[in-house]
Amino acid sequence: MALQCGIVGLPNVGKSTLFNCLSNAKAQAANFPFCTIEPNVGVITVPDNRLNKIAELVKPNKMVPTTIEIVDIAGLVKGASKGEGLGNQFLGNIRETDAIIHVLRCFENENIIHVDGNVNPLRDKDVIDTELQLKDIDSIEKKLMKTSRAAKTGDKEALKTELVLNKFKAHLENGLNARTLLSSEDELAMVEDLCLLTLKPVMYVCNVDEASVINGNEHVEKVKNAVKDENAQVIVISAAIEADIAQLESYEDRIAFLNDLGLEESGVAKLISAAYSLLNLITYFTAGVQEVRAWTIHKGDKAPQAAGVIHTDFERGFIKAEVIHLEDYLNYGSESACREAGKLSMEGKEYVVVDGDVMHFKFNV
């Protein structure tokens, strides 16, 4: 399941520095706008200590974590929706992602130029939001031209769609993101083909200095207050600290560095876990001597869909799933012990997978 989060923000807010810490792919991190012209894509391992615990019990030949893709998209500027600053290309790159990681500069540093001359994360957010909203309005207007013609003939579906499109358009024209509009599933289905940029789930990453990494600062509080109605996640990271951590080779050195700063985990680990949650994903595991592996599915997926992530034949020929809840697996220490204790259940096509389930599938094609 190749799911992508796109990192967006104005030039010089720390996007590429953060991306470098997330991925082995090396985007330029230079002190001038547009240093990242083509989007850089990194495949990021999702940290999950549950996988390690299962592997300690099974002692497999290999352990395979789950991953997501992070795309570093070049800095947007005012006028991007009209093609300014390679805007059409950048907006197209955002459209292809499943969720947005919006990096906001929340630190003062006179040695790092801000494209607008001073630090103001709310203004920066508004610049990005406005460009995305304008692009969404453009997409809606193009569909409205076709839909309105059909509506004039009395087409009932076209009439319904026209009302919904105008509802979204009015919301966007008020400077509000589509994700903040209360919409039914039917209404969302009517705009699904537009891939509205402001309908994508978003996480705001406040990039701060070292002194603000634990408790935040005034800029961070302003961001939290501004997005409180968006149902969006806000996390605080210091890209400069993450860059220092990335230079340390051993796990022990990294932990010691974090402890010295009073941090329990790196910002990168926090961001990856938050991105996973943002995409509404959960993990199930398969465990055997050859391999212990984490698999990514959407929350609410049933057993056949989970099986299909391994191979489409597994879903097509699904018969049943053997399921052990993670807590039982860790308590009893093996599949055989769980089976003997009656903690292994046989589940059918309607079973909704629980985050952390250890599963094996029976299928026939």
VENZI-V325390 format. One record per backbone hydrogen bond with DSSP energy under -1.0 kcal/mol. NH is the residue of the N-H (numbers start at 1). CO is the residue of the C=O. E is the energy in kcal/mol with one decimal. If there is no record, write none. Layout:
NH & CO & E
NH & CO & E
This chain:
3 & 1 & -1.2
5 & 69 & -2.6
6 & 99 & -2.7
7 & 71 & -3.4
8 & 101 & -2.7
18 & 14 & -2.3
19 & 15 & -2.5
20 & 16 & -2.5
21 & 17 & -1.4
22 & 18 & -1.6
23 & 19 & -2.2
32 & 30 & -1.4
40 & 72 & -1.4
42 & 70 & -2.8
44 & 68 & -3.4
46 & 66 & -2.7
51 & 48 & -1.0
53 & 49 & -2.0
54 & 50 & -2.2
55 & 51 & -2.3
56 & 52 & -2.1
57 & 53 & -1.1
58 & 54 & -2.5
59 & 55 & -3.0
61 & 289 & -2.4
64 & 292 & -2.6
68 & 44 & -2.0
69 & 3 & -2.9
70 & 42 & -2.9
71 & 5 & -2.9
72 & 40 & -3.0
73 & 7 & -1.9
76 & 9 & -1.4
80 & 77 & -1.7
82 & 79 & -1.4
83 & 80 & -2.0
84 & 79 & -2.8
90 & 86 & -1.9
91 & 87 & -2.9
92 & 88 & -1.9
93 & 89 & -1.8
94 & 90 & -1.9
95 & 91 & -2.0
96 & 92 & -1.0
97 & 94 & -1.8
98 & 4 & -2.3
99 & 4 & -1.1
100 & 201 & -2.6
101 & 6 & -3.1
102 & 203 & -3.0
103 & 8 & -2.7
104 & 205 & -2.9
106 & 207 & -2.6
112 & 109 & -1.8
117 & 114 & -1.9
124 & 120 & -2.2
125 & 121 & -2.6
126 & 122 & -2.3
127 & 123 & -2.1
128 & 124 & -2.0
129 & 125 & -3.1
130 & 126 & -2.8
131 & 127 & -1.8
132 & 128 & -2.3
133 & 129 & -3.0
134 & 130 & -2.7
135 & 131 & -1.8
136 & 132 & -2.1
137 & 133 & -2.6
138 & 134 & -2.1
139 & 135 & -2.0
140 & 136 & -2.5
141 & 137 & -2.8
142 & 138 & -1.8
143 & 139 & -1.6
144 & 140 & -2.7
145 & 141 & -1.6
147 & 143 & -2.7
148 & 144 & -3.2
150 & 146 & -1.5
151 & 147 & -2.5
152 & 148 & -1.8
154 & 151 & -1.8
155 & 150 & -1.5
159 & 155 & -2.2
160 & 156 & -2.1
161 & 157 & -2.6
162 & 158 & -2.6
163 & 159 & -1.8
164 & 160 & -2.0
165 & 161 & -2.8
166 & 162 & -2.2
167 & 163 & -1.7
168 & 164 & -2.3
169 & 165 & -2.6
170 & 166 & -2.4
171 & 167 & -1.7
172 & 168 & -2.5
173 & 169 & -2.5
175 & 172 & -2.0
176 & 171 & -1.4
179 & 198 & -2.0
180 & 177 & -1.9
181 & 178 & -1.6
188 & 184 & -2.3
189 & 185 & -2.0
190 & 186 & -1.2
194 & 191 & -1.6
195 & 192 & -1.4
199 & 196 & -1.0
203 & 100 & -2.4
204 & 233 & -3.1
205 & 102 & -2.5
206 & 235 & -2.9
207 & 104 & -2.7
208 & 237 & -2.6
212 & 209 & -1.4
213 & 210 & -1.2
216 & 212 & -2.0
221 & 217 & -2.1
222 & 218 & -1.8
223 & 219 & -1.9
224 & 220 & -2.6
225 & 221 & -2.1
226 & 222 & -2.1
227 & 223 & -1.8
230 & 227 & -2.1
233 & 202 & -1.1
235 & 204 & -2.5
237 & 206 & -2.5
242 & 238 & -2.4
243 & 239 & -2.1
244 & 240 & -1.6
245 & 241 & -2.5
246 & 242 & -2.2
248 & 245 & -1.6
254 & 250 & -1.8
255 & 251 & -2.4
256 & 252 & -2.4
257 & 253 & -2.3
258 & 254 & -2.4
259 & 255 & -2.7
260 & 256 & -2.1
261 & 257 & -1.1
262 & 259 & -1.1
263 & 258 & -2.8
270 & 266 & -1.9
271 & 267 & -2.7
272 & 268 & -2.7
273 & 269 & -2.2
274 & 270 & -2.1
275 & 271 & -2.6
276 & 272 & -2.1
277 & 273 & -2.0
278 & 274 & -2.6
279 & 275 & -1.6
280 & 277 & -2.0
281 & 276 & -1.8
282 & 297 & -2.8
284 & 295 & -2.0
285 & 357 & -3.2
286 & 293 & -2.1
288 & 291 & -1.3
292 & 62 & -2.0
293 & 286 & -2.7
294 & 64 & -2.6
295 & 284 & -2.9
297 & 282 & -2.3
299 & 280 & -2.5
301 & 298 & -2.2
303 & 351 & -2.1
306 & 302 & -2.1
307 & 303 & -2.4
308 & 304 & -1.9
310 & 307 & -1.2
311 & 307 & -1.6
314 & 311 & -1.0
315 & 311 & -1.0
316 & 312 & -2.6
317 & 313 & -2.7
318 & 315 & -1.1
319 & 362 & -2.9
320 & 362 & -1.4
321 & 347 & -2.6
322 & 360 & -3.3
323 & 345 & -2.8
324 & 358 & -2.5
329 & 325 & -2.2
330 & 326 & -2.7
331 & 327 & -2.0
332 & 328 & -2.8
333 & 329 & -2.1
338 & 334 & -1.8
339 & 335 & -2.5
340 & 336 & -2.4
341 & 337 & -1.7
342 & 339 & -1.3
343 & 338 & -3.2
345 & 323 & -2.5
347 & 321 & -3.0
351 & 348 & -1.5
353 & 301 & -2.0
356 & 283 & -3.6
357 & 354 & -2.5
358 & 324 & -2.9
359 & 285 & -3.0
360 & 322 & -1.9
362 & 320 & -3.0
364 & 317 & -2.3
